[in-house]
Amino acid sequence: AYRAGEYQQALNSALKKLKLYPTDEAMMSLALRCATKLNDQPTLLLLLGRLYREGSLMTRDDHFLLGRLALASKDYRLAIEVFELLLADAGSQSPKLAGRFSKAKLKEIDGF
């Protein structure tokens, strides 16, 4: 379904499989790609939040997106937690998160 551009159908299938097999990384990846293509922010928040709680969210961009989605959904506790983690990681001598971070994104987080 994904290759045919039927992202909603592919997302629904991936979410069903994730309910049965919560650790299926391929289905999580597919669900994230579909939710991104569909701009399905509630589903992205759910999936990224789950990865964050599991300690599996590894990139700065994914953390930034999660923080923005949490802020948009008025989950201020999660937004603050994620943004504080990003700022601490960006200022760390040994960062744990992968990826580069623009000064504009850092400024946006710092302004929060």
SVG drawing of the C-alpha trace seen along z (x, -y; Angstrom):
<svg xmlns="http://www.w3.org/2000/svg" viewBox="-7 -33 40 43">
<polyline fill="none" stroke="black" stroke-width="0.4" points="0.0,0.0 2.9,-2.4 4.5,-1.9 1.2,-2.6 0.9,-5.9 -2.0,-4.6 -0.4,-6.0 -3.6,-6.0 -4.1,-2.3 -0.5,-1.5 -0.6,-3.5 -3.7,-1.7 -2.1,1.7 1.2,0.7 -0.7,-0.5 -2.7,2.8 0.5,4.8 2.2,2.6 -0.7,3.5 0.1,7.1 3.9,6.8 4.9,3.6 8.6,4.0 8.4,4.4 10.9,1.8 9.9,2.1 6.3,1.4 7.2,-1.5 9.3,-2.9 6.5,-2.4 4.0,-4.0 6.2,-7.1 6.8,-7.5 3.1,-7.3 2.1,-9.6 4.7,-12.1 3.4,-11.9 -0.1,-12.4 0.9,-15.1 -1.1,-13.1 0.2,-15.1 -1.8,-13.2 -0.3,-9.9 3.2,-11.3 2.9,-12.6 1.7,-9.1 4.5,-7.2 7.3,-9.6 6.2,-9.9 6.2,-6.1 9.8,-5.9 10.8,-8.7 9.4,-6.9 11.2,-3.7 14.5,-5.5 14.6,-4.7 14.3,-8.2 17.9,-9.0 18.0,-12.1 17.8,-15.7 15.4,-16.3 13.0,-13.7 13.2,-15.2 12.6,-18.6 9.5,-17.4 8.2,-15.7 8.7,-18.8 6.8,-20.9 4.0,-18.4 3.7,-18.2 3.6,-22.0 0.9,-22.2 -1.2,-19.6 -0.7,-21.6 1.3,-18.8 3.6,-21.4 5.2,-18.9 6.4,-16.7 7.4,-19.7 9.5,-21.2 11.1,-17.8 12.1,-17.2 13.3,-20.8 15.4,-20.7 16.9,-17.5 17.8,-18.9 19.4,-22.0 21.4,-19.9 22.5,-17.6 23.5,-20.5 25.6,-22.0 27.2,-18.7 30.8,-17.8 29.6,-14.3 26.2,-14.5 24.1,-11.4 21.7,-12.5 22.6,-12.1 22.4,-14.8 23.3,-18.5 21.2,-21.2 20.8,-24.7 21.2,-27.8 17.7,-28.8 16.3,-25.6 18.3,-26.1 17.1,-29.7 13.5,-28.5 13.9,-26.0 15.8,-28.4 12.9,-30.9 10.4,-28.5"/>
</svg>
